[in-house]
Amino acid sequence: RVISAGDDGAVRIWDLGGTGTPSKNGHKSTLSSIAMGPFGQKLCTCGLDGVIKHWDGKDGVFLKEVAKKDEKFIRSAMSPDGLKIGVACEDG
């Protein structure tokens, strides 16, 4: 599998045949970072819309989000156990 995101705010999980289905609960603006947990079971995305989203990494189902509308998130990382998420903001 390959996971992609971009300016349209959608998260796509591609199969090896080249088919990628966009997420139904994507970001409202540019998606700036994707982090994957252990064995691809969890995904975290963040975007310039000030939202951090948590996804099931196997089927792309949206799980939950945290919003801080006055921030623009530019990077995300997930701890090796998949229990913690770190993000970086545009303004530091």
N, C-alpha and C positions, 0 to 999 in steps of 0.2 A: 504494500500500500504506500501511496504517496499522499501527503496532506498539503494543501495549498490554500492561500488566502491572498487577497489583494485589495485594490481600490474599491471594488464593489461591496466589500464588507462580508462577503460570503466565505464560509469555510467549505472546502471540498475534500472529500476522501476519495481518491482515485484507486481503482483496481488496476491490476497489471495489464489489463486489456485496453486501458486508456479511457475508461468511462468514469467521469466524476460528477457526482450529484451535489448541487449546492445546498447548504444548510437552509433550513426554514427560519431560523432565529439568528441570522447573522448580525453583524454590526451595522450601525447606521451611517458609518463613514469608513474611511480607509482602515483596514485591519493591519496593524504594524508588526505583530509578533505571534508566533505559535510556540508553545512549549508542550512537550510530550512526556508523560509519566512512564514508569517502568512497564515494559512489554507493550507499550502503546495502548494501555487500558484507559488512560485519562488524557485529556487535552485541555489546555488553557489557552485562551486567545485574549489579546488586548488590542485596543485601537485608539485612534485619535478622537473617538466619540466619548472617551472617559469611562469606558465599560470594560470590565474583566469578565470573561465568560468561561464556564466550566462545561466540558462535553464528555460524553462517553466516547472513547477513542475507537471502539470497535465498530459502532454503527453510526456515529455522528449525531446521536441524540443530544439535544441541549438539556443540561441539568439545572444550572443556576447562574446568576450573575451578581456582580457587585458594581454599582455605578458611583462615580464621583465626577459629576458633570463638568467641574471646573479644571479637570486634569486632562492631559493628553498623554496616554500611555504609549511608550515606544518600544519597550522590550519586556519579555516575560521569561521566567524560568521556573522549573518545578523541581522540588527536592527529589532525591533518588527513591524515596519511599512513596512519592506521589501525594503526600499529605500537606505539603506547604507550597505556596506559590509566592514568588517574588516578582515585582514589576518595577520598571524605571519610568519616570515621568520626563516629559520634555523639558520642564523647568528645573530638573534636578531634585 
